[in-house]
Amino acid sequence: MIDKFGTMNYNNARKHLSISIPSSSEVTMSPHIKSVEELRVLGINLSSFNTATQFGICTAGIFLFHLLYGYLQELIFSMEGFKPFGWYLTLVQFGFYSLFGLVELQLTQDKRRRIPGKTYMIIAFLMVGTMGLSNTSLGYLNYPTQVIFKCCKLISVMIGGIFIQGKRYNLADVSAALCMSLGLIWFTLADSKVTPNFNATGVLLISLALCADAAIGNVQEKAMKLHNSSSSEIALYSCSSGCGYILTGLFGVGGLGPAVAFCSQHPVTTYGYAFFFSLTGYFGISFVLALIKFFGALLIVTVTAI
């Protein structure tokens, strides 16, 4: 959604200067787009429901699948000897996402790629950053510490919205974001069993992941609204491009061989867990992208932060 700033007038010798941001109806969209009102999640059309029901269904899906996703992520990294292979897990995860996206896209009538390839390269780079760095940080931080940092995602996305989409937030919005972030951090620390582990390398990795998070939601929102793309298209093309980035990096540092050797010794507990980890993640992302497209990046980050 493109915000209107209003009009700024400069009066000098009866001359007026007017600067405004065009509304969404004035933005040139892809010529093959028929409608931007259809809401589909995992091939299911939710357009017949009212807005509140659509939001409720998507929010419930996000809570369910992200809960399972977080449990499986922690389960995988609790496996002895797996912690150095966070980037390889991300590679496997992106491979499964691409496969799931391809299957879902084949079940739809419109199989065309709507978003330009250059935009997908940017989205893929940001996805690799946010997911890869987040996965790798668990090799240095425990899960509660990672959650504490992710509570600050709301603030980073607001900053990204200002620079990427030209959005403006009033004092009430900023205050609410700060209070919510601090409240979530306090709620996490309130558990007497939680012992944060602030490893310097892990803190750096999760901080860089937050920087990628600040951009990716806003870039996806802008691209999906401009081209009316589906979540399956986003998953297929961005994740397949992301596999290329990760493979290049793993080859460069020589990290592919040891990871494959370790996982081949424990195929069920690595690839088996990774399959269900990726499946729950893909379902969660489908609901996330639906909310981003219809409700905006800031609202979805508010939901996922909870």
PyMOL commands that set and color helices and strands:
alter all, ss='L'
color gray80, all
select helices_A, chain A and resi 24-26+51-77+83-106+117-137+143-150+153-164+171-189+200-227+231-253+256-265+267-295+297-305
alter helices_A, ss='H'
color red, helices_A
select strands_A, chain A and resi 40-41+44-45
alter strands_A, ss='S'
color yellow, strands_A
deselect
rebuild
show_as cartoon
